[in-house]
Structure formats: C-alpha cells, structure tokens
Amino acid sequence: MTSFDKREEGFERKFALDEEQKFKAEARRSKLLGLWVAEKLGLSGDAAAAYAKEVVISDLEEAGDADVIRKVTKDLTDKGITVSEQELRLKMGEFLAQAAIEIKAGK
C-alpha cells in the first residue's frame, strides 16, 4: 500500500466517523427537541420519552429539518399551542450544539 493509498484510507475513515457523529448529533437534537415539545404538550415520563422517539423517527422521513418542523408544528397546533418556525429552528440549533458537545464528551 502506497502512502497515497494510506492517506486516502485515512480520509475515508475520518469522513465516515464525521458522518456518524453528525447522524448521532442530529438524532440527539431531535430527541431533545421532542422532550422540549412534549413538555409544552403537557407530557411527562414515559409519554414524553415516547413522543421524543416519534420526533427522532420523523427526522428519517426526508433529508433536512422540514420533516421534524412539520411534525412538531402539527402536534403543537393540534393542541392549540403556537410556536413559530423561527423559535423551533432556534431551539433545534441550541439542541444540536448541546448534542454535539455531549457526543464529543462521550455522553
């Protein structure tokens, strides 16, 4: 194996690791968002955890954040709770930063 091949293999491993960490951070972000929305919906305990899991699963429907925004907006609206898309996106950004820190810390 040449040094070029070794370097290429190293880049591929780093890319795979970065993508895995990104996926984990986004899943954790969706869980944190789900728990935050669950609180607004008046859910707690197992019901809140189940709702957070639904939010994580909803993020797998399509690329990007639109699927998550759509789900939580509908759920909040169905309960008569108004939260702007801007506030949801702000919370998602906060939770993504928190998730990334937690993952890097090995939590």
C-alpha positions as CSV (number, residue, x, y, z in Angstrom):
1,M,0.0,0.0,0.0
2,T,1.4,3.3,-1.0
3,S,1.4,6.4,1.2
4,F,-1.2,7.9,-1.1
5,D,-3.4,4.9,-0.5
6,K,-2.9,5.1,3.3
7,R,-3.7,8.8,3.2
8,E,-6.9,8.2,1.1
9,E,-7.9,5.4,3.5
10,G,-7.4,7.8,6.5
11,F,-9.6,10.5,4.8
12,E,-12.3,7.9,4.2
13,R,-12.2,6.8,7.8
14,K,-12.4,10.4,9.0
15,F,-15.3,11.1,6.7
16,A,-17.2,8.0,7.9
17,L,-16.6,9.0,11.5
18,D,-17.7,12.6,10.9
19,E,-20.9,11.4,9.2
20,E,-21.6,9.0,12.1
21,Q,-21.1,11.8,14.7
22,K,-23.3,14.1,12.6
23,F,-26.1,11.5,12.5
24,K,-25.8,10.9,16.2
25,A,-25.9,14.6,17.0
26,E,-28.9,15.1,14.8
27,A,-30.8,12.2,16.4
28,R,-29.9,13.5,19.8
29,R,-31.0,17.0,18.8
30,S,-34.4,15.6,17.6
31,K,-34.8,13.8,20.9
32,L,-34.0,16.9,22.9
33,L,-36.5,18.9,20.8
34,G,-39.1,16.2,21.3
35,L,-38.7,16.4,25.0
36,W,-39.0,20.2,24.9
37,V,-42.1,19.9,22.8
38,A,-43.5,17.1,25.0
39,E,-43.3,19.5,27.9
40,K,-45.2,22.1,26.0
41,L,-47.8,19.4,25.2
42,G,-48.1,18.5,28.9
43,L,-46.5,15.1,28.5
44,S,-44.1,13.7,31.1
45,G,-42.3,10.5,31.9
46,D,-42.8,7.6,29.5
47,A,-45.3,9.6,27.4
48,A,-42.6,12.3,26.9
49,A,-39.9,9.8,26.1
50,A,-42.3,8.1,23.6
51,Y,-43.1,11.4,21.9
52,A,-39.4,12.3,21.7
53,K,-38.8,8.9,20.0
54,E,-41.5,9.8,17.5
55,V,-39.7,13.0,16.7
56,V,-36.4,11.2,16.1
57,I,-38.2,8.8,13.8
58,S,-39.9,11.6,11.9
59,D,-36.4,13.0,11.1
60,L,-35.7,9.9,9.0
61,E,-38.5,10.7,6.5
62,E,-36.6,13.1,4.3
63,A,-33.4,15.0,4.2
64,G,-33.2,18.2,6.1
65,D,-35.2,19.5,9.0
66,A,-38.6,20.1,7.3
67,D,-40.0,16.7,8.4
68,V,-39.3,17.4,12.1
69,I,-40.6,21.0,11.9
70,R,-43.7,19.8,10.2
71,K,-44.4,17.1,12.8
72,V,-43.9,19.2,15.9
73,T,-45.7,22.2,14.4
74,K,-48.7,20.0,13.6
75,D,-48.7,18.4,17.1
76,L,-48.4,21.8,18.8
77,T,-51.1,23.3,16.6
78,D,-53.5,20.4,17.2
79,K,-53.2,21.2,20.9
80,G,-53.8,25.0,20.3
81,I,-50.2,25.9,21.1
82,T,-48.5,28.4,18.9
83,V,-44.7,28.2,18.4
84,S,-43.2,29.9,15.4
85,E,-41.0,28.1,12.9
86,Q,-38.2,30.6,13.8
87,E,-38.4,29.6,17.5
88,L,-38.4,25.9,16.6
89,R,-35.3,26.4,14.4
90,L,-33.6,28.4,17.1
91,K,-34.3,25.5,19.6
92,M,-33.0,23.0,17.1
93,G,-29.8,24.9,16.8
94,E,-29.4,25.1,20.5
95,F,-30.1,21.4,20.9
96,L,-27.7,20.5,18.1
97,A,-24.9,22.4,19.7
98,Q,-25.7,20.7,23.1
99,A,-25.8,17.3,21.4
100,A,-22.5,17.8,19.6
101,I,-20.8,18.7,22.9
102,E,-22.3,15.7,24.7
103,I,-21.2,13.3,21.9
104,K,-17.7,14.6,21.9
105,A,-17.6,14.2,25.7
106,G,-18.7,10.6,25.3
107,K,-22.1,11.0,26.9
